[in-house]
Amino acid sequence: MSAPVSLQAVVEELDMLSDESFAYLHLPTGEIVTLTREELEAAEREADLAAYPDWQQEAIRQAQDLLASGAAKR
């Protein structure tokens, strides 16, 4: 069963998106994950995380999880 998701949280997240960012819903947790094109591409090519700042490494890990689960398809 999926976790409950706040419609307000979805609307707020969508309002903040740019042309270079994408929002995904992580169904098991109900978390809305926003990722940039760069983070998604790094996850797809399994880039060396050490080449990225700490804050971006976490985003790339989230992108890898979403891609592995099938939640993020490109």
FIKOLZA-1660 file (N, C-alpha, C; in steps of 0.1 Angstrom, whole numbers, plus 5000, padded with zeros to 4 digits):
% residues 74
   i   px   py   pz ch aa at
   1 5008 4988 5000  A  M  N
   1 5000 5000 5000  A  M CA
   1 5009 5012 5000  A  M  C
   2 5005 5022 4993  A  S  N
   2 5012 5035 4992  A  S CA
   2 5009 5044 5004  A  S  C
   3 5019 5052 5007  A  A  N
   3 5018 5062 5018  A  A CA
   3 5009 5073 5013  A  A  C
   4 5001 5079 5022  A  P  N
   4 4993 5091 5018  A  P CA
   4 5002 5102 5014  A  P  C
   5 4996 5110 5004  A  V  N
   5 5004 5121 4998  A  V CA
   5 4995 5134 5000  A  V  C
   6 5001 5144 5004  A  S  N
   6 4994 5157 5006  A  S CA
   6 4993 5164 4992  A  S  C
   7 4981 5167 4988  A  L  N
   7 4979 5174 4976  A  L CA
   7 4986 5188 4976  A  L  C
   8 4985 5194 4987  A  Q  N
   8 4992 5207 4989  A  Q CA
   8 5007 5206 4986  A  Q  C
   9 5013 5196 4992  A  A  N
   9 5027 5194 4989  A  A CA
   9 5030 5191 4975  A  A  C
  10 5022 5184 4968  A  V  N
  10 5024 5182 4953  A  V CA
  10 5023 5195 4946  A  V  C
  11 5013 5203 4949  A  V  N
  11 5011 5216 4942  A  V CA
  11 5022 5225 4945  A  V  C
  12 5027 5226 4957  A  E  N
  12 5038 5234 4960  A  E CA
  12 5051 5230 4953  A  E  C
  13 5053 5217 4952  A  E  N
  13 5065 5212 4945  A  E CA
  13 5064 5215 4930  A  E  C
  14 5053 5213 4924  A  L  N
  14 5051 5216 4910  A  L CA
  14 5053 5231 4907  A  L  C
  15 5049 5240 4916  A  D  N
  15 5051 5254 4914  A  D CA
  15 5065 5258 4914  A  D  C
  16 5074 5250 4920  A  M  N
  16 5088 5254 4921  A  M CA
  16 5097 5248 4910  A  M  C
  17 5091 5240 4902  A  L  N
  17 5099 5233 4891  A  L CA
  17 5103 5243 4881  A  L  C
  18 5115 5240 4875  A  S  N
  18 5120 5248 4863  A  S CA
  18 5121 5239 4851  A  S  C
  19 5126 5244 4840  A  D  N
  19 5127 5236 4828  A  D CA
  19 5138 5225 4830  A  D  C
  20 5146 5226 4840  A  E  N
  20 5157 5217 4842  A  E CA
  20 5155 5207 4854  A  E  C
  21 5143 5208 4860  A  S  N
  21 5140 5199 4871  A  S CA
  21 5127 5191 4869  A  S  C
  22 5127 5180 4876  A  F  N
  22 5115 5171 4875  A  F CA
  22 5111 5166 4889  A  F  C
  23 5098 5164 4891  A  A  N
  23 5094 5159 4904  A  A CA
  23 5088 5145 4902  A  A  C
  24 5091 5137 4911  A  Y  N
  24 5087 5123 4911  A  Y CA
  24 5081 5120 4925  A  Y  C
  25 5071 5111 4925  A  L  N
  25 5065 5107 4937  A  L CA
  25 5070 5093 4941  A  L  C
  26 5076 5092 4952  A  H  N
  26 5081 5079 4957  A  H CA
  26 5070 5072 4964  A  H  C
  27 5063 5063 4957  A  L  N
  27 5051 5057 4962  A  L CA
  27 5052 5050 4976  A  L  C
  28 5062 5043 4979  A  P  N
  28 5063 5036 4992  A  P CA
  28 5063 5046 5004  A  P  C
  29 5069 5058 5002  A  T  N
  29 5070 5067 5013  A  T CA
  29 5061 5079 5012  A  T  C
  30 5056 5082 5000  A  G  N
  30 5048 5094 4997  A  G CA
  30 5056 5106 4996  A  G  C
  31 5069 5105 4995  A  E  N
  31 5078 5116 4994  A  E CA
  31 5079 5121 4979  A  E  C
  32 5079 5134 4978  A  I  N
  32 5080 5140 4965  A  I CA
  32 5095 5144 4963  A  I  C
  33 5101 5138 4953  A  V  N
  33 5115 5140 4951  A  V CA
  33 5117 5149 4938  A  V  C
  34 5125 5160 4940  A  T  N
  34 5128 5169 4929  A  T CA
  34 5142 5167 4925  A  T  C
  35 5144 5164 4912  A  L  N
  35 5158 5162 4907  A  L CA
  35 5160 5170 4894  A  L  C
  36 5173 5173 4892  A  T  N
  36 5176 5181 4880  A  T CA
  36 5180 5171 4869  A  T  C
  37 5180 5176 4857  A  R  N
  37 5184 5168 4845  A  R CA
  37 5198 5162 4848  A  R  C
  38 5207 5170 4853  A  E  N
  38 5221 5166 4856  A  E CA
  38 5221 5154 4865  A  E  C
  39 5213 5155 4876  A  E  N
  39 5213 5144 4886  A  E CA
  39 5207 5131 4880  A  E  C
  40 5197 5132 4872  A  L  N
  40 5191 5121 4865  A  L CA
  40 5201 5114 4856  A  L  C
  41 5208 5123 4848  A  E  N
  41 5217 5118 4838  A  E CA
  41 5229 5111 4845  A  E  C
  42 5234 5117 4857  A  A  N
  42 5245 5111 4864  A  A CA
  42 5240 5097 4870  A  A  C
  43 5228 5096 4874  A  A  N
  43 5223 5083 4879  A  A CA
  43 5222 5073 4868  A  A  C
  44 5217 5077 4856  A  E  N
  44 5216 5068 4845  A  E CA
  44 5230 5062 4841  A  E  C
  45 5240 5071 4841  A  R  N
  45 5253 5066 4836  A  R CA
  45 5262 5061 4847  A  R  C
  46 5256 5060 4859  A  E  N
  46 5263 5055 4871  A  E CA
  46 5276 5063 4873  A  E  C
  47 5275 5076 4873  A  A  N
  47 5287 5085 4875  A  A CA
  47 5293 5083 4888  A  A  C
  48 5306 5086 4889  A  D  N
  48 5313 5086 4901  A  D CA
  48 5308 5097 4911  A  D  C
  49 5302 5093 4922  A  L  N
  49 5296 5103 4931  A  L CA
  49 5307 5113 4937  A  L  C
  50 5319 5108 4938  A  A  N
  50 5330 5117 4943  A  A CA
  50 5332 5129 4935  A  A  C
  51 5327 5129 4923  A  A  N
  51 5329 5141 4914  A  A CA
  51 5319 5152 4917  A  A  C
  52 5309 5149 4926  A  Y  N
  52 5299 5158 4929  A  Y CA
  52 5299 5163 4944  A  Y  C
  53 5294 5175 4946  A  P  N
  53 5294 5179 4961  A  P CA
  53 5284 5170 4969  A  P  C
  54 5286 5170 4982  A  D  N
  54 5279 5161 4991  A  D CA
  54 5264 5162 4989  A  D  C
  55 5259 5175 4988  A  W  N
  55 5244 5177 4987  A  W CA
  55 5239 5171 4974  A  W  C
  56 5247 5171 4963  A  Q  N
  56 5242 5166 4951  A  Q CA
  56 5244 5150 4950  A  Q  C
  57 5253 5145 4958  A  Q  N
  57 5255 5130 4958  A  Q CA
  57 5242 5124 4964  A  Q  C
  58 5236 5130 4974  A  E  N
  58 5223 5125 4979  A  E CA
  58 5212 5125 4969  A  E  C
  59 5211 5136 4961  A  A  N
  59 5201 5137 4950  A  A CA
  59 5203 5126 4940  A  A  C
  60 5216 5124 4936  A  I  N
  60 5219 5113 4926  A  I CA
  60 5215 5099 4932  A  I  C
  61 5218 5097 4944  A  R  N
  61 5214 5084 4950  A  R CA
  61 5198 5083 4950  A  R  C
  62 5191 5093 4952  A  Q  N
  62 5177 5093 4951  A  Q CA
  62 5173 5090 4937  A  Q  C
  63 5179 5096 4927  A  A  N
  63 5176 5094 4913  A  A CA
  63 5179 5079 4910  A  A  C
  64 5190 5073 4915  A  Q  N
  64 5193 5059 4912  A  Q CA
  64 5182 5050 4918  A  Q  C
  65 5177 5053 4930  A  D  N
  65 5167 5045 4936  A  D CA
  65 5154 5046 4928  A  D  C
  66 5150 5058 4924  A  L  N
  66 5138 5060 4916  A  L CA
  66 5139 5053 4902  A  L  C
  67 5151 5054 4896  A  L  N
  67 5153 5047 4883  A  L CA
  67 5152 5031 4885  A  L  C
  68 5158 5026 4896  A  A  N
  68 5158 5012 4899  A  A CA
  68 5144 5007 4902  A  A  C
  69 5136 5015 4908  A  S  N
  69 5123 5011 4911  A  S CA
  69 5113 5012 4900  A  S  C
  70 5117 5019 4889  A  G  N
  70 5108 5021 4878  A  G CA
  70 5099 5033 4879  A  G  C
  71 5101 5041 4890  A  A  N
  71 5093 5053 4893  A  A CA
  71 5097 5064 4884  A  A  C
  72 5109 5064 4880  A  A  N
  72 5114 5075 4871  A  A CA
  72 5119 5068 4858  A  A  C
  73 5111 5071 4847  A  K  N
  73 5115 5065 4834  A  K CA
  73 5117 5077 4825  A  K  C
  74 5128 5075 4817  A  R  N
  74 5131 5086 4807  A  R CA
  74 5131 5080 4793  A  R  C
% end
